Amino acid sequence: MKPLKPMHHTFISSLFLACWMPVLAGAYCIENTTSVPLHIQSLDSGVFTADAAPGGQTCCQEAECIGNKRPDTLVLIVTGYVPVGQVKPGWHAECRIRLQSGSRVQVRGNKERIECERQEP
């Protein structure tokens, strides 16, 4: 089998991206501008659970980020998260925000109090 020429690589890459773009349609991102780690969980779709380090961000890139036949999803963002099964499960501060596809959220505050603000694209 002959190796592919550079033009074929470009075409195949473009075709791959075009096929997968609809999958990214449900994506949203959370930016952590606090000095503490955040735990993020989608409450409606159940597909997204992540952590964001201070100064970092995390994104849900799955087609199911929003959920089937929904215009948005409810996301819980907390500080000081201790999972169930630990000594004292729970968290310190929380915000809940409804996100649509393409949403970006900036989280500000500290361990005891956070605010979530939707960022315009």
C-alpha positions in Angstrom: 0.0 0.0 0.0 1.4 3.4 -1.0 1.7 6.1 1.7 -0.9 8.9 1.6 0.1 12.2 0.0 -0.1 15.4 2.1 -3.3 16.5 0.3 -5.0 13.2 1.3 -4.1 13.9 4.9 -5.8 17.3 4.7 -8.9 15.9 3.1 -9.2 13.0 5.6 -8.6 15.4 8.6 -11.3 17.8 7.2 -13.7 15.0 6.7 -13.1 13.7 10.3 -13.7 17.1 11.8 -16.8 17.7 9.7 -18.3 14.4 10.9 -17.5 15.0 14.6 -18.5 18.7 14.8 -22.2 17.9 15.7 -20.8 15.9 18.6 -19.3 19.0 20.1 -22.6 20.9 19.8 -23.5 20.2 23.4 -20.2 21.6 24.8 -19.8 24.1 27.6 -16.9 25.3 29.7 -16.3 26.4 33.3 -13.4 28.7 34.2 -12.1 28.6 37.8 -10.8 32.1 38.8 -10.8 31.2 42.5 -7.9 30.1 44.6 -9.5 26.7 45.5 -10.3 23.6 43.5 -13.9 23.2 42.1 -16.0 20.1 41.6 -18.5 20.3 38.8 -21.4 18.0 38.0 -24.2 18.1 35.5 -27.4 17.4 37.4 -29.7 16.9 34.4 -27.7 14.8 32.0 -25.6 12.9 34.5 -22.8 12.5 31.9 -20.4 15.2 33.2 -18.4 15.2 36.4 -15.1 17.0 36.6 -12.7 19.0 38.7 -11.1 22.4 37.9 -7.9 23.5 39.6 -7.5 27.1 40.7 -6.8 29.2 37.6 -7.9 26.4 35.3 -10.9 25.4 33.3 -12.8 22.3 32.3 -15.2 21.7 29.4 -17.8 19.1 28.7 -17.2 18.0 25.1 -19.7 15.2 24.8 -22.8 15.2 22.7 -24.8 14.3 25.8 -23.5 17.4 27.8 -26.9 19.0 27.5 -29.0 15.8 27.3 -31.6 14.6 24.8 -34.3 17.0 23.7 -33.3 19.7 26.3 -32.3 23.3 25.5 -30.0 23.5 28.6 -28.7 21.6 31.6 -28.4 22.4 35.3 -24.8 22.4 36.5 -23.7 22.2 40.2 -20.3 23.8 41.0 -18.9 23.4 44.6 -15.8 24.0 46.7 -14.4 21.7 49.4 -16.1 18.7 47.9 -15.8 15.5 49.9 -17.4 12.4 48.1 -20.0 10.2 49.7 -18.2 7.3 51.4 -15.7 9.6 53.1 -15.8 10.6 56.8 -18.0 13.7 56.3 -19.3 14.0 52.8 -20.4 17.4 51.5 -19.0 20.7 50.4 -18.6 24.3 51.5 -20.0 26.6 48.9 -22.1 26.1 45.8 -23.6 27.7 42.8 -26.1 26.2 40.3 -26.4 27.5 36.8 -28.3 26.5 33.7 -26.0 26.2 30.7 -26.8 26.0 27.0 -24.6 24.6 24.3 -21.6 26.9 23.8 -21.9 28.5 27.3 -18.9 29.7 29.2 -19.0 30.3 33.0 -16.5 32.1 35.1 -16.5 31.2 38.8 -15.2 33.7 41.4 -14.9 33.7 45.1 -13.3 31.6 47.8 -13.8 28.3 49.7 -16.8 29.7 51.7 -18.6 31.6 48.9 -18.6 31.4 45.1 -20.4 33.2 42.3 -21.0 31.8 38.8 -21.3 34.3 36.0 -22.2 33.4 32.4 -19.7 34.9 29.9 -20.8 36.2 26.6 -19.2 34.6 23.5 
